[in-house]
Amino acid sequence: MTDLYYDITVYTKDNCQPCKATKIYLMKHGIPFAEINTSRNPQVQEALTAQGYKELPVVEWNVNGKQGAWSGFRPDDIEALRYLVKGDH
C-alpha cells in the first residue's frame, strides 16, 4: 500500500462568505488545507487574476499527482476532493 500524498491550498480574502463556507465544508469533512489570505498578499491576488480566476475562494489541490483547481463555493467539488483524499467513507 502506498502512502497518500495530498496538498490543498485555499486562497481567500477578508469578509468573503463563499470563502468561509468553503473552509467550513472542508473542515467538516476533515480535509486539512493551507489558507492564503489574498487581502494580506496582493501579489497572490494579482497572480490568481493573471491565471484567469475572477472570484474567491480559489482551491488548488494535488492528490497523489492528480491536480485540479476551482473557484467559488463548490460543494460538489469538495465532495469529489473528499473522496480522493479519504476514500468512500
N, C-alpha and C positions, 0 to 999 in steps of 0.2 A: 504494500500500500504506500502510495506517495503522499508526502505532506502537502496539504493545501496551502497555496500562497495566494494572498489577495491584498490589494491596496485600493482603498476607496477614499476619494477626496471630494468634499462638498464645498463649493465656492458660494459664499453667502454675502449679504450686506445687512447693515443695521435696519431695523424696522421692516423686515421683509416677511410677510406672513407665509408665502409659499416656502421660503427658506426654513422657517420654524417648523412648518408641517412636515417637510422632508426629513429634518433632523429627528423629530419626534417619531415618525414612522420607522426610520432606520433603527433608532434606539429600542422601540417597541419590539422589533424583530431581532434584537441582539446583534446587529451588524455594526461592528466598530468602523469608525471613519475619522479622518482628519478633516478639520474645518479651517478654511482660509477665508477670512472676512475681507472682502474687497473694499469696504469702507475705509479700512486701515492700510490697504495696499493698492493704491490707484494704478500702479503698473500692472498688477494682475488683472484688474478690470479692463485695462486697455488691451492686454493680450487676449482675453476672452472675447472682447468685441472684435478684435482682428481675426479671430478664428470663426467669426460669424454668429456667435451667441448674442441673442437680443434680450434675454431675460435670465434672472437668477431664481433659484439656485442652478448652478451647473454641477452635475455629478459626473465625475470621471472614475472609471473603475478598471482594474486589471485582476482577473481571477485565473490563475494558472496559465497566463499567456493570452487568454481571451480578453479583449479590451472593448470598452464602449463608453459612451457618454450621452447625456441628455440634459436638457434644461427645463426648468419649471417643476412644479409638483406633479410627479408621475407615479401614483401608487402601483400601476401595472408594471412599470419598470422596476420599482423597488421590490415587488413580489418576485419578478424574474431574477433579480440580483440575489435575493434571499435564497432562492432555490439553488443558484450556482454556489453560494457560499456555504449554505447549511444542508443542502440536500432536501429531500421531500419529507420533512418532519416539522 
